[in-house]
Amino acid sequence: MATYSRLIRRLMITSLSIVISRALISPLLTLFLSNKLGLNPQDVGLLLGIAVFSATLLSLYGGYIIDRLDKRQLLILTMLSSGVGLVLLTFAQNLYLVTLVLIISETASALFLICSKAMLSENLPVGQRVKAFSLNYTLTNIGYAVGPMIGVVIAGVQPSAPFIVAGLIAAGSVFLLLGVSREASPLSQASQPQSFLKTLIILKNDRTMILFTLGCLLSTLVHGRFTLYLSQYLLVTHTQEQTLDTMAALLACNAITVILLQYQIGRFLKREHLRYWIAGGTALFIIGLVGFSMADSLVGWCVAMFIFTLGEMIIYPADFLFVDTLAPEELRGSYYGAQNLAALGGAVSPVMCGFLLMHTPAPSMFYALSALAALGGYLCFVSGRRAAIIQK
């Protein structure tokens, strides 16, 4: 990491701290909302789905704003918003306030991700972007190795304490970016998108991007919020104590696997072979999901998570590289914002999974997710083939 500029290093460390703040509450959020509001798994899934859905739609306009304003200042704003939202979550006493706070927190998280991707692309040469993104993704997964275990320990003392600690970490991360200025030359006003409507028209006419985003949306149903549907499943099939222990182990397994292998795998990704990598990652998702449905011990759960994580390690940098290949320089934020619409899959996932858990045998949830993963992988493969033809 020493080979990167000061801005890139600070950005990576900030991403790590933000992920730690999110990871602290990730295995606790479903249980916290269930106990706080007295909701069943389906209602919790609906609440989380509404929050993610609203945040995703708002992030489309957020991507446009990112192209026009100073990205460092926007990152600082998202960190403050996320921190305040997480702290306020512990004080909200009714469903409407909790929903509003979740939307604020989820929107801030989505904009942070879009803005950090745009900054990486803007401040690095093309040949270094995938490696830098893989390294950044590896560092952020250190947060998922540490955060859940710390969160569970803190929750054992005071159930609401992890949310306060997470909020303070998110807000405190602001200091990492203070005094660090943007290094890339700002885009001229002439090269900036003239209006949000014109930007939407450009995105609408990019059929390859639309097809890829649809594929990513279906794929994100599977991997975008896997912690939520795994928590929902475990709450139905296990006790609360077993759910917390299993989720902590699975998240640690996920993070450790990424830490050890992500950068090594990321080095081999090439723009001209992206569709084949995406197909391989999708196959690993399906194998992992089938493994979850058959797991009857903690070891079985962790083996399935390892396979699932291999797919995740391929899909995340491949998605980044694909959008980076398509996006014009002056529209990077807008393209990442459009691709972030795939996060709608994360909004639908807990709702769909909650419904399946309430009305069908629990393991059938994983088979439904496998079918969606296969369809999403196919659409991404087709869009990758279209992109290769266009570039020729």
Summary of the structure (lengths in Angstrom):
residues: 392
radius of gyration: 19.8
end to end distance: 34.3
largest distance: 60.0
contacts: 1468
relative contact order: 0.17
helix: 85%
strand: 0%
